[in-house]
Amino acid sequence: MGDSVILPKWINRGNVVIGVLALVTAYLAVELDRSKQTCESLSKENSLLNRSLSGKTAPLLVCARDIPAGTIISMDMVDTKIVPSSSFPCHAFESIYAAVGREMLCSQKKGEPIHAPNLGFRFGECGILSMQDSKRFNMFIGLATPKPAEFTLAGHKVAIANAWLEQASTGHVLVKDPDFYNLSFNLKMDSRRPQDADSKIVCCTRIDNKSGFDEKYFYPSESASDETPFSLKIPAKSLATKISFRMFLSEMGKGTSRLEPKQPFQVVTFSLPQL
């Protein structure tokens, strides 16, 4: 016969079962209390989070006064007010720089949020300003005089119809940049000659530029009667009463090649208006 375990007289199977049940109950009670504390902690954190989110705010771009349709928005016409993020209107802006220099297409009242569909002109979308737009947006400074205004470059007749100095803008809005000016002009080149195998582009660089990294490229119109706007950005510290540029031709697709001394070029000197 096998060995058997002899239990003390005071221990029987019933007591063993009761003891095990007591231990399990105690363990479950501890786990339940721990879970309850965890739930309370999570509930408290969620409450704080919801209260934080419901109170989060953002600046909202609004009209500082009534703005009629067709008005070019200036800094004094717009303002921002703090609103809850949950009530921030769709298609609205946070920064005044989203509207300054743009045209109000539909009239808006003082205090109304400025909506994207109501804004027209934007510098980044328009590209180079015409002289008329430069005056319209208060960027125009005065006329510049090119010399020579007409010349022949590699057999092409080139003419500078007019030239002017204007304020440069910052980024994509017409906020004046104190560090730069634009020398802009309308350039016209005769149509491509029959013997030319490739279209030509006009390249322009400062006369004192050695690296060629500030070259600008100009794609003439196909029509001899059309003028194409061209703009050169000039650091304010480099601005003088006269400034000279070297213009030369390059084949389409090769405009990024650096200027070589053997290439024919034309130096054009602009007499600038007084600031």
C-alpha distance (Angstrom), angle and dihedral (degrees) to the residues before:
residue distance angle dihedral
M1 . . .
G2 3.75 . .
D3 3.79 125.4 .
S4 3.85 115.7 -89.7
V5 3.82 129.0 -154.8
I6 3.79 112.3 -116.5
L7 3.83 111.4 -150.9
P8 3.80 123.9 -155.8
K9 3.79 114.3 -94.0
W10 3.85 92.7 -110.5
I11 3.80 92.1 57.3
N12 3.76 120.4 76.5
R13 3.78 135.0 158.7
G14 3.79 92.8 -92.7
N15 3.79 92.7 56.9
V16 3.81 90.8 49.6
V17 3.76 92.0 53.5
I18 3.80 92.1 47.7
G19 3.81 90.9 49.7
V20 3.80 93.5 50.8
L21 3.79 90.7 47.8
A22 3.80 90.4 50.7
L23 3.80 91.6 52.4
V24 3.82 92.5 48.2
T25 3.81 90.9 48.3
A26 3.81 91.6 50.9
Y27 3.82 91.4 48.8
L28 3.79 92.3 49.0
A29 3.80 90.9 47.7
V30 3.82 90.6 54.1
E31 3.82 92.2 47.6
L32 3.80 91.7 46.7
D33 3.79 91.2 51.4
R34 3.81 90.5 48.0
S35 3.81 91.3 49.8
K36 3.79 90.4 48.1
Q37 3.80 90.9 52.9
T38 3.81 90.5 47.6
C39 3.80 91.4 50.9
E40 3.79 91.8 48.4
S41 3.81 90.6 49.6
L42 3.82 92.5 49.1
S43 3.79 91.1 46.1
K44 3.80 90.5 52.3
E45 3.81 92.1 48.2
N46 3.80 91.7 48.6
S47 3.77 90.3 49.7
L48 3.79 91.2 52.4
L49 3.80 91.1 45.8
N50 3.80 93.1 50.5
R51 3.79 90.9 47.3
S52 3.83 89.6 49.8
L53 3.80 93.2 48.8
S54 3.78 93.4 46.4
G55 3.80 89.7 52.6
K56 3.83 97.1 46.0
T57 3.80 112.4 121.7
A58 3.80 139.7 -165.7
P59 3.82 136.6 -170.1
L60 3.81 114.3 -99.3
L61 3.82 122.4 -156.9
V62 3.81 110.9 -126.9
C63 3.80 138.6 168.0
A64 3.80 111.9 -90.5
R65 3.82 88.0 -158.3
D66 3.79 139.6 -3.6
I67 3.82 109.4 -58.8
P68 3.83 116.0 -160.9
A69 3.80 121.1 -146.3
G70 3.81 113.0 -87.7
T71 3.83 93.7 31.6
I72 3.81 119.0 135.8
I73 3.81 103.9 -131.7
S74 3.80 116.6 -122.2
M75 3.82 130.2 -171.7
D76 3.82 94.1 -96.0
M77 3.82 92.6 55.3
V78 3.81 96.2 63.7
D79 3.77 137.4 53.5
T80 3.80 139.6 167.2
K81 3.78 130.8 -121.7
I82 3.78 129.1 -169.5
V83 3.81 115.3 -111.4
P84 3.83 134.4 168.6
S85 3.78 111.5 -87.9
S86 3.79 90.1 -128.8
S87 3.82 90.5 63.8
F88 3.82 97.1 42.3
P89 3.85 106.7 133.8
C90 3.78 121.1 -118.4
H91 3.85 115.6 -104.7
A92 3.81 91.6 17.1
F93 3.81 129.0 130.1
E94 3.79 136.1 -128.0
S95 3.83 100.4 -158.5
I96 3.81 129.7 60.6
Y97 3.82 88.6 -140.5
A98 3.79 89.6 71.2
A99 3.82 89.3 70.0
V100 3.82 108.5 26.5
G101 3.79 111.3 108.7
R102 3.79 94.1 16.3
E103 3.78 128.2 111.4
M104 3.81 121.3 -108.8
L105 3.81 104.3 -130.7
C106 3.82 96.7 -173.9
S107 3.80 126.0 33.5
Q108 3.80 116.1 -104.0
K109 3.79 132.2 -169.9
K110 3.80 129.8 -125.1
G111 3.80 111.6 -79.5
E112 3.80 95.4 19.1
P113 3.82 118.0 128.4
I114 3.80 112.0 -109.3
H115 3.79 109.9 -120.3
A116 3.79 125.3 -151.8
P117 3.84 95.9 -123.2
N118 3.82 89.3 58.1
L119 3.81 93.7 61.6
G120 3.77 123.9 84.9
F121 3.80 128.7 175.6
R122 3.77 118.6 43.2
F123 3.79 122.8 178.1
G124 3.79 95.8 -134.6
E125 3.79 90.6 54.4
C126 3.78 96.7 42.9
G127 3.79 99.1 48.6
I128 3.80 117.9 -162.3
L129 3.78 115.9 17.7
S130 3.77 121.3 -124.0
M131 3.79 117.0 -131.4
Q132 3.79 88.9 -103.6
D133 3.82 92.0 53.3
S134 3.79 90.9 44.4
K135 3.81 88.6 58.0
R136 3.78 92.7 41.0
F137 3.79 93.5 54.9
N138 3.82 93.5 42.8
M139 3.81 94.0 -112.5
F140 3.82 96.5 114.3
I141 3.84 117.1 108.1
G142 3.81 104.5 170.1
L143 3.79 148.3 -62.2
A144 3.80 121.4 -63.7
T145 3.82 124.3 -151.4
P146 3.84 117.4 -134.8
K147 3.79 120.4 -154.7
P148 2.96 114.9 -132.8
A149 3.80 97.9 21.3
E150 3.82 91.7 -177.2
F151 3.81 128.6 35.0
T152 3.79 143.7 144.6
L153 3.77 118.7 -108.8
A154 3.81 119.3 -171.4
G155 3.79 89.5 -26.4
H156 3.82 95.0 -46.9
K157 3.77 122.2 114.9
V158 3.80 110.3 -129.4
A159 3.80 126.1 -171.5
I160 3.80 133.1 -177.5
A161 3.80 104.1 -147.6
N162 3.80 96.4 -169.2
A163 3.77 139.0 -20.3
W164 3.78 134.8 -158.2
L165 3.79 142.4 176.0
E166 3.77 118.2 -124.3
Q167 3.77 140.7 171.2
A168 3.79 115.0 -91.4
S169 3.78 117.3 -127.7
T170 3.77 131.0 -131.7
G171 3.76 114.3 -112.9
H172 3.78 115.9 -47.4
V173 3.78 99.4 -23.5
L174 3.77 131.2 73.1
V175 3.79 97.0 -109.2
K176 3.79 108.9 135.8
D177 3.78 115.5 -107.4
P178 3.84 109.7 -144.0
D179 3.81 92.1 -158.7
F180 3.82 99.3 58.2
Y181 3.79 144.3 41.6
N182 3.80 130.8 -166.1
L183 3.79 123.0 -131.5
S184 3.80 102.1 -157.7
F185 3.78 131.2 -177.8
N186 3.80 142.6 160.3
L187 3.78 112.2 -113.5
K188 3.79 125.2 -164.9
M189 3.81 125.8 -169.2
D190 3.80 126.2 -177.6
S191 3.80 118.6 -105.2
R192 3.78 120.3 -80.7
R193 3.79 111.7 -74.4
P194 3.82 116.0 -118.2
Q195 3.80 92.2 -118.5
D196 3.83 91.9 56.3
A197 3.78 110.5 102.3
D198 3.80 93.6 -166.7
S199 3.77 135.9 35.1
K200 3.77 115.1 -104.2
I201 3.78 132.0 -134.5
V202 3.78 127.1 -160.3
C203 3.79 116.0 -121.9
C204 3.76 122.3 -160.9
T205 3.79 131.9 -169.4
R206 3.79 137.5 165.1
I207 3.80 112.4 -86.7
D208 3.81 90.6 -124.2
N209 3.78 94.0 47.5
K210 3.81 112.9 115.5
S211 3.79 102.1 170.3
G212 3.79 98.3 50.6
F213 3.78 92.1 -138.9
D214 3.81 93.0 126.2
E215 3.79 94.7 54.3
K216 3.80 115.8 139.1
Y217 3.78 123.4 -153.1
F218 3.75 126.8 -144.0
Y219 3.81 126.5 -167.2
P220 3.81 108.9 -153.9
S221 3.76 120.1 -139.4
E222 3.80 117.7 -101.1
S223 3.78 88.9 -126.4
A224 3.79 118.7 75.3
S225 3.79 90.3 -145.3
D226 3.83 94.9 56.7
E227 3.76 124.9 90.5
T228 3.79 122.6 -148.5
P229 3.81 120.6 -149.9
F230 3.79 115.6 -123.0
S231 3.82 126.9 -172.9
L232 3.81 131.6 -167.9
K233 3.80 120.3 -164.7
I234 3.80 113.7 -137.9
P235 3.83 125.4 -169.1
A236 3.80 110.1 -120.9
K237 3.81 90.5 -126.9
S238 3.83 89.9 57.7
L239 3.79 95.6 50.1
A240 3.81 115.5 116.2
T241 3.81 136.4 159.4
K242 3.81 89.1 -87.4
I243 3.76 132.2 26.7
S244 3.82 129.0 -176.5
F245 3.79 131.7 -149.5
R246 3.79 132.4 -171.1
M247 3.80 114.6 -134.2
F248 3.79 124.6 -164.9
L249 3.81 139.4 158.0
S250 3.76 128.9 -107.9
E251 3.78 132.6 -178.1
M252 3.78 117.9 -102.5
G253 3.78 109.4 -87.2
K254 3.82 93.2 21.5
G255 3.77 97.8 74.3
T256 3.78 93.4 114.8
S257 3.80 93.0 64.5
R258 3.79 112.1 112.8
L259 3.76 121.6 -111.0
E260 3.80 114.1 -88.9
P261 3.84 120.2 -157.7
K262 3.82 91.8 -128.1
Q263 3.80 91.9 61.3
P264 3.81 115.4 98.4
F265 3.78 111.5 -111.8
Q266 3.78 140.9 168.6
V267 3.79 124.2 -135.6
V268 3.81 112.9 -142.2
T269 3.78 118.6 -169.2
F270 3.80 119.0 -158.8
S271 3.80 120.9 -154.5
L272 3.79 104.2 -148.1
P273 3.81 129.7 -146.6
Q274 3.77 119.0 -110.3
L275 3.79 115.3 -95.4
